[in-house]
Amino acid sequence: MPEHNEIYASQAHKYHQLIAKQPDLTAYINEIRPISGLDIVDLGAGTGRFTTGLAVEASSIAALDASEAMLQINANRLGEAGLTNWRTQAADHRSLPLGDNTADLIISGWSICYLCSTDNPDWELNIRQILGEARRVLRDGGTMIIMETLGTGHETPCAPDFLTGYYEALVNEHGFSHRWIRADYEFEDAGQAEELTRFFFGDELADHVAQQHITKLPECAGIWWLHL
C-alpha cells in the first residue's frame, strides 16, 4: 500500500486528480445541516474535496490540514472561484487553531481515520481529543459531520478491520448517528482508472481494476453526524 502521508506532502496534485473523480457530496451535508450562512470548519480539508462547494454558501470557512502542499491547491481553487470568505492553515486535529464557540459546522472527510485506526496505540485517546476540540470550537446547536471509507472497490459496506473500532466508538460511546452512501470514482478510461488506483490504493486493487477494465470504481462511504 502506498504511503499516504508522503503522497499528501509531495504528490498533492495527483491526489487531487483522484478525488476529483468522486461526486460532489455537498447535498448530503446540506441534508444533515443546511449550510447557508454558517461558519464552517473543514477539518482535514486537503485539496478541497468539500471546501469550495461549502464556501459558496457559507458565511466563512476555515480549511485545516496537516499538509501545506494540499492546502496550497485548496487555496488556489478557492481564489480561482473568486471566493473571499475563507482561510487555510496547517493544523493537527487534536489541537485546533480556533477560538471557543466560533463555528456552526465542522466537516471532516477521509481524514480522522489516520489518527483513529486501531493500528495506532493511541487511537481511543485521539478520538476523545479530536471530539473534545470539536465541542470546544462549535457553538451551542453546532453540528459535526464525519465521512470515512466503508470499502473501496466494494458495492456494499465492508469497513476495513482497523477502522471498525473507531466507527463503533463514534456511535456507541460518542452518540453519533450514521448512514452510508456510494461515492464512486468515475474515471475517463480504463488506463486512468488503473493509474490512479495504483497510485493511491496499491497494486492489489489496481490489478483487479486492470483485469476487469473498470472505469467506475465503487466506493462505499459512511456518514456520521452529531448535533450539539
Order of alpha helices (4+ residues) and beta strands (2+ residues): alpha-alpha-alpha-beta-alpha-beta-alpha-beta-beta-alpha-alpha-beta-alpha-beta-beta-alpha-alpha-beta-beta
